[in-house]
Amino acid sequence: MNKKADYIDKDEKEIMESYNSGEWVSADDQKKEELREAAKNSMLKNKRINIRLTEKDYHDIQVKAMEEGVPYQTLISSIIHKYNKGELKPDS
């Protein structure tokens, strides 16, 4: 095994294998622009919060963020922002 592979955990290895097998696709231009805007808006934030997530939710949000090409904190902030604007609705 190569030395680089010795430093990754099981989840990271799965992500790398998924990426290397071509399972990932780039976001379209509209989605990229939405995420850029969310990232820009996240820089304007002046409140910090702490939340607790299950290990699975934490992992899943990290994977989604990697797919979108943004930091996971930015993705979480974007989700909250969209929910507050009425663009996301809770499951009924």
C-alpha positions as MATLAB code, in Angstrom:
seq = 'MNKKADYIDKDEKEIMESYNSGEWVSADDQKKEELREAAKNSMLKNKRINIRLTEKDYHDIQVKAMEEGVPYQTLISSIIHKYNKGELKPDS';
ca = [
       0.000    0.000    0.000;
       1.321    3.472   -0.746;
       2.114    5.855    2.091;
      -0.602    8.352    1.095;
      -3.302    5.664    1.428;
      -2.102    4.880    4.962;
      -3.285    8.302    6.150;
      -6.905    8.132    4.992;
      -9.807    6.546    6.803;
     -12.463    4.242    5.368;
     -14.861    7.086    4.464;
     -12.134    9.093    2.735;
     -11.103    5.998    0.791;
     -14.704    5.448   -0.362;
     -14.941    9.062   -1.499;
     -11.662    8.808   -3.416;
     -12.752    5.561   -5.084;
     -16.103    7.118   -6.007;
     -14.383   10.155   -7.510;
     -11.797    8.074   -9.378;
     -14.505    5.821  -10.847;
     -16.186    8.846  -12.460;
     -19.307    8.887  -10.280;
     -19.000   12.634   -9.642;
     -20.179   15.309  -12.048;
     -19.671   19.060  -11.994;
     -22.540   21.279  -10.924;
     -24.196   23.315  -13.671;
     -23.427   27.024  -13.992;
     -26.639   28.107  -12.220;
     -25.902   25.900   -9.212;
     -22.304   27.145   -9.095;
     -23.534   30.742   -9.101;
     -26.004   30.010   -6.284;
     -23.205   28.497   -4.223;
     -20.847   31.391   -4.994;
     -23.534   33.783   -3.789;
     -24.037   31.722   -0.636;
     -20.283   31.704   -0.045;
     -20.115   35.470   -0.548;
     -23.020   35.974    1.852;
     -21.412   33.691    4.388;
     -18.502   36.111    4.602;
     -20.938   38.776    5.816;
     -22.040   36.722    8.773;
     -21.369   38.036   12.240;
     -22.971   35.326   14.386;
     -21.458   31.996   15.212;
     -23.494   28.966   16.285;
     -22.644   25.483   17.458;
     -24.796   22.532   16.470;
     -24.615   18.841   17.152;
     -25.100   16.424   14.272;
     -25.166   12.683   14.062;
     -21.986   11.190   12.623;
     -23.946   10.134    9.520;
     -25.429   13.600    8.929;
     -22.006   15.177    9.414;
     -20.448   12.774    6.905;
     -23.315   13.194    4.419;
     -23.122   17.002    4.507;
     -19.366   16.832    3.955;
     -19.880   14.582    0.927;
     -22.576   16.883   -0.488;
     -20.311   19.894    0.025;
     -17.468   18.131   -1.780;
     -19.827   17.331   -4.656;
     -20.777   21.000   -4.854;
     -17.203   22.204   -4.424;
     -17.855   24.331   -1.342;
     -16.917   24.107    2.333;
     -19.478   22.180    4.368;
     -20.114   25.174    6.629;
     -21.047   27.227    3.575;
     -23.449   24.530    2.416;
     -25.114   24.369    5.844;
     -25.427   28.166    5.887;
     -26.937   28.106    2.391;
     -29.494   25.475    3.430;
     -30.535   27.535    6.461;
     -30.727   30.699    4.356;
     -32.904   29.021    1.718;
     -35.157   27.550    4.406;
     -35.602   30.977    5.995;
     -36.474   32.485    2.608;
     -39.122   29.800    2.061;
     -37.181   28.091   -0.707;
     -36.921   24.853    1.285;
     -39.889   23.253    2.988;
     -39.833   20.693    5.793;
     -41.142   17.206    5.033;
     -44.757   16.802    6.050;
];
